[in-house]
Amino acid sequence: MTGGVALNSAIVEALSRRLGQAVYVPEKPQLAGAYGATLVTAGK
């Protein structure tokens, strides 16, 4: 799960229960989109 909302543990827990499995949240989920955009513009 990425984005700032992933920092809300209640949302992560609710999604996990709804999916019936663990939801992975990276260390800094609010930066995942920026990292991806950087890789795209860098041509990686």
URFENQUI-V467657 format. One record per residue. RES is the residue in three letters. SS is DSSP state (H for helix, E for strand, C for the rest). PSI is psi in whole degrees, -180 to 180 (NA if undefined). NEAR is the number of other ideal C-beta (glycine too) atoms within 10 Angstrom. Layout:
{{RES;SS;PSI;NEAR} {RES;SS;PSI;NEAR}}
//
This chain:
{{MET;C;136;16} {THR;C;172;16} {GLY;C;167;13} {GLY;H;-30;10} {VAL;H;-24;12} {ALA;H;-14;19} {LEU;H;-11;13} {ASN;C;103;12} {SER;H;-29;9} {ALA;H;-39;7} {ILE;H;-45;14} {VAL;H;-44;18} {GLU;H;-43;11} {ALA;H;-43;12} {LEU;H;-42;15} {SER;H;-44;15} {ARG;H;-42;10} {ARG;H;-39;9} {LEU;H;-21;9} {GLY;C;24;6} {GLN;C;166;9} {ALA;C;147;8} {VAL;C;124;15} {TYR;C;131;11} {VAL;C;118;18} {PRO;C;167;12} {GLU;C;-42;6} {LYS;C;75;12} {PRO;H;-26;17} {GLN;H;-12;13} {LEU;H;-5;14} {ALA;H;-44;16} {GLY;H;-40;12} {ALA;H;-40;10} {TYR;H;-45;12} {GLY;H;-44;12} {ALA;H;-38;10} {THR;H;-44;11} {LEU;H;-39;10} {VAL;H;-46;9} {THR;H;-25;8} {ALA;C;-7;7} {GLY;C;24;5} {LYS;C;NA;7}}
//
